[in-house]
Amino acid sequence: MQNRIKNDDNINKAWAFANALKANGMNGVEITAMLNEHGYKTSRGCQYYHQTTMRLLK
């Protein structure tokens, strides 16, 4: 399962976007909102929730 996620281009783009937002001082709730506003989806095609975003940033 981990290899599938690592090879998922959408997840990699979401990870890079989220880390850039975090570097600019945004908190988890704000990052979650931005991910959803920009149309990023989880590996299962769902919207991001706070906990999902926190896992993405780990």
C-alpha positions as a Markdown table, in Angstrom:
| # | Residue | x | y | z |
|---|---|---|---|---|
| 1 | Met | 0.0 | 0.0 | 0.0 |
| 2 | Gln | 2.8 | 2.5 | 0.8 |
| 3 | Asn | 4.3 | 2.0 | -2.6 |
| 4 | Arg | 1.0 | 2.8 | -4.2 |
| 5 | Ile | 0.8 | 6.0 | -2.3 |
| 6 | Lys | 4.4 | 7.0 | -3.0 |
| 7 | Asn | 3.8 | 6.5 | -6.7 |
| 8 | Asp | 0.5 | 8.5 | -6.7 |
| 9 | Asp | 1.3 | 11.7 | -8.5 |
| 10 | Asn | -1.7 | 13.6 | -7.0 |
| 11 | Ile | -0.5 | 12.7 | -3.5 |
| 12 | Asn | 3.0 | 13.9 | -4.2 |
| 13 | Lys | 1.7 | 17.2 | -5.6 |
| 14 | Ala | -0.6 | 17.6 | -2.5 |
| 15 | Trp | 2.4 | 16.8 | -0.2 |
| 16 | Ala | 4.6 | 19.5 | -1.9 |
| 17 | Phe | 1.7 | 22.0 | -1.9 |
| 18 | Ala | 1.0 | 21.4 | 1.8 |
| 19 | Asn | 4.6 | 21.6 | 2.8 |
| 20 | Ala | 5.0 | 24.9 | 1.0 |
| 21 | Leu | 2.0 | 26.3 | 2.8 |
| 22 | Lys | 3.3 | 25.0 | 6.1 |
| 23 | Ala | 6.7 | 26.7 | 5.4 |
| 24 | Asn | 4.7 | 30.0 | 4.9 |
| 25 | Gly | 3.3 | 29.7 | 8.4 |
| 26 | Met | -0.2 | 28.2 | 7.7 |
| 27 | Asn | -1.7 | 25.9 | 10.3 |
| 28 | Gly | -3.3 | 22.5 | 9.6 |
| 29 | Val | -6.8 | 23.8 | 9.3 |
| 30 | Glu | -5.8 | 26.4 | 6.8 |
| 31 | Ile | -3.8 | 23.9 | 4.8 |
| 32 | Thr | -6.7 | 21.5 | 4.7 |
| 33 | Ala | -9.0 | 24.3 | 3.4 |
| 34 | Met | -6.4 | 25.2 | 0.7 |
| 35 | Leu | -6.0 | 21.6 | -0.4 |
| 36 | Asn | -9.7 | 21.2 | -0.8 |
| 37 | Glu | -10.1 | 24.6 | -2.5 |
| 38 | His | -7.5 | 23.7 | -5.1 |
| 39 | Gly | -9.1 | 20.3 | -5.8 |
| 40 | Tyr | -6.5 | 17.9 | -4.3 |
| 41 | Lys | -7.9 | 14.5 | -3.4 |
| 42 | Thr | -6.7 | 11.7 | -1.1 |
| 43 | Ser | -5.5 | 8.4 | -2.5 |
| 44 | Arg | -9.1 | 7.2 | -2.3 |
| 45 | Gly | -10.5 | 10.2 | -4.1 |
| 46 | Cys | -12.0 | 12.0 | -1.1 |
| 47 | Gln | -11.6 | 15.5 | 0.2 |
| 48 | Tyr | -9.0 | 16.3 | 2.9 |
| 49 | Tyr | -9.9 | 16.5 | 6.5 |
| 50 | His | -7.7 | 17.9 | 9.3 |
| 51 | Gln | -6.4 | 14.5 | 10.3 |
| 52 | Thr | -5.7 | 13.4 | 6.7 |
| 53 | Thr | -3.7 | 16.6 | 6.2 |
| 54 | Met | -1.7 | 15.9 | 9.4 |
| 55 | Arg | -0.9 | 12.4 | 8.1 |
| 56 | Leu | 0.2 | 13.9 | 4.8 |
| 57 | Leu | 2.6 | 16.3 | 6.5 |
| 58 | Lys | 4.3 | 13.6 | 8.6 |
